Amino acid sequence: MQTNLNLDRFISRYVTKRPKSLLTDDFLKYNTELNKRINGKKVLVIGGAGAGTIGSSYIKAMLKFKIAKLVVVDINENGLTELVRDLRSSEGYNIPNDFFELGT
Ligand SMILES: NC(=O)c1ccc[n+]([C@@H]2O[C@H](COP(=O)([O-])OP(=O)(O)OC[C@H]3O[C@@H](n4cnc5c(N)ncnc54)[C@H](O)[C@@H]3O)[C@@H](O)[C@H]2O)c1
């Protein structure tokens, strides 16, 4: 049986028990400044394929902005494939046309 698990909703309801991230208010408060500093930038993430950990969380945070180019390097090629599948099947991410994932 296949279930459609929304990981963010699951974590919010059962793990953190908070309806929104602790960072939400800060992101709203500094939205203009963050957009100014991040939009149009080229981003390189080494070790970005760890599912649900720092690298992939950083990538997801960056893709809320309009970055010009994203390069993700990781020794875990399956993790890279999963990351790309996750990003492409999720809503709300601005995936740049210049998006590369490189296995080492
Ligand atoms: N998770 C935490 O709470 C936490 C807290 C503080 C610091 N850190 C540190 O942050 C770093 C990342 O933590 P994480 O939890 O995301 O780890 P993780 O193991 O989930 O992710 C690390 C990623 O780096 C990749 N990697 C390993 N060696 C590589 C190499 N030579 N080239 C390219 N990719 C490589 C792995 O395949 C993996 O996808 C670690 O150094 C960890 O000690 C983590």
The ligand as an SDF file (V2000), in Angstrom:
LIG
                    3D

 44 48  0  0  0  0  0  0  0  0999 V2000
   23.0370   17.1050   11.8730 N   0  0  0  0  0  0  0  0  0  0  0  0
   23.3680   17.9310   12.8660 C   0  0  0  0  0  0  0  0  0  0  0  0
   22.5820   18.2010   13.7880 O   0  0  0  0  0  0  0  0  0  0  0  0
   24.7290   18.5940   12.8800 C   0  0  0  0  0  0  0  0  0  0  0  0
   24.9640   19.5420   13.8550 C   0  0  0  0  0  0  0  0  0  0  0  0
   26.1810   20.2110   13.8570 C   0  0  0  0  0  0  0  0  0  0  0  0
   27.1480   19.8920   12.9250 C   0  0  0  0  0  0  0  0  0  0  0  0
   26.9110   18.9440   12.0020 N   0  0  0  0  0  0  0  0  0  0  0  0
   27.9490   18.6640   11.0260 C   0  0  0  0  0  0  0  0  0  0  0  0
   27.4970   19.0800    9.7150 O   0  0  0  0  0  0  0  0  0  0  0  0
   28.0010   18.1700    8.7420 C   0  0  0  0  0  0  0  0  0  0  0  0
   26.8710   17.5640    7.9440 C   0  0  0  0  0  0  0  0  0  0  0  0
   25.9810   16.9070    8.8490 O   0  0  0  0  0  0  0  0  0  0  0  0
   24.7430   16.0910    8.3230 P   0  0  0  0  0  0  0  0  0  0  0  0
   23.9390   15.6690    9.5130 O   0  0  0  0  0  0  0  0  0  0  0  0
   24.0540   16.8480    7.2250 O   0  0  0  0  0  0  0  0  0  0  0  0
   25.5140   14.8030    7.7630 O   0  0  0  0  0  0  0  0  0  0  0  0
   25.0390   13.7050    6.6830 P   0  0  0  0  0  0  0  0  0  0  0  0
   25.9440   12.5380    6.8910 O   0  0  0  0  0  0  0  0  0  0  0  0
   23.5720   13.4810    6.7100 O   0  0  0  0  0  0  0  0  0  0  0  0
   25.3690   14.4040    5.3050 O   0  0  0  0  0  0  0  0  0  0  0  0
   26.6750   14.5440    4.8480 C   0  0  0  0  0  0  0  0  0  0  0  0
   26.6660   14.3930    3.3300 C   0  0  0  0  0  0  0  0  0  0  0  0
   27.9990   14.6000    2.8790 O   0  0  0  0  0  0  0  0  0  0  0  0
   28.2890   13.6170    1.9080 C   0  0  0  0  0  0  0  0  0  0  0  0
   29.7390   13.4660    1.8610 N   0  0  0  0  0  0  0  0  0  0  0  0
   30.5620   12.8600    2.7420 C   0  0  0  0  0  0  0  0  0  0  0  0
   31.8480   12.9310    2.3230 N   0  0  0  0  0  0  0  0  0  0  0  0
   31.8280   13.6220    1.1470 C   0  0  0  0  0  0  0  0  0  0  0  0
   32.8530   14.0080    0.2190 C   0  0  0  0  0  0  0  0  0  0  0  0
   34.1330   13.7100    0.4330 N   0  0  0  0  0  0  0  0  0  0  0  0
   32.4780   14.7040   -0.8880 N   0  0  0  0  0  0  0  0  0  0  0  0
   31.1820   15.0170   -1.1130 C   0  0  0  0  0  0  0  0  0  0  0  0
   30.1680   14.6650   -0.2700 N   0  0  0  0  0  0  0  0  0  0  0  0
   30.4990   13.9750    0.8510 C   0  0  0  0  0  0  0  0  0  0  0  0
   27.5620   12.3660    2.3680 C   0  0  0  0  0  0  0  0  0  0  0  0
   27.3360   11.4600    1.3110 O   0  0  0  0  0  0  0  0  0  0  0  0
   26.2410   12.9780    2.8910 C   0  0  0  0  0  0  0  0  0  0  0  0
   25.2580   13.0820    1.8650 O   0  0  0  0  0  0  0  0  0  0  0  0
   28.8240   17.1200    9.4900 C   0  0  0  0  0  0  0  0  0  0  0  0
   30.1710   17.5210    9.4620 O   0  0  0  0  0  0  0  0  0  0  0  0
   28.2620   17.2000   10.9040 C   0  0  0  0  0  0  0  0  0  0  0  0
   29.2270   16.7890   11.8580 O   0  0  0  0  0  0  0  0  0  0  0  0
   25.7150   18.2940   11.9520 C   0  0  0  0  0  0  0  0  0  0  0  0
  1  2  1  0
  2  3  2  0
  2  4  1  0
  4  5  1  0
  4 44  2  0
  5  6  2  0
  6  7  1  0
  7  8  2  0
  8  9  1  0
  8 44  1  0
  9 10  1  0
  9 42  1  0
 10 11  1  0
 11 12  1  0
 11 40  1  0
 12 13  1  0
 13 14  1  0
 14 15  2  0
 14 16  1  0
 14 17  1  0
 17 18  1  0
 18 19  2  0
 18 20  1  0
 18 21  1  0
 21 22  1  0
 22 23  1  0
 23 24  1  0
 23 38  1  0
 24 25  1  0
 25 26  1  0
 25 36  1  0
 26 27  1  0
 26 35  1  0
 27 28  2  0
 28 29  1  0
 29 30  1  0
 29 35  2  0
 30 31  1  0
 30 32  2  0
 32 33  1  0
 33 34  2  0
 34 35  1  0
 36 37  1  0
 36 38  1  0
 38 39  1  0
 40 41  1  0
 40 42  1  0
 42 43  1  0
M  CHG  2   8   1  16  -1
M  END
$$$$
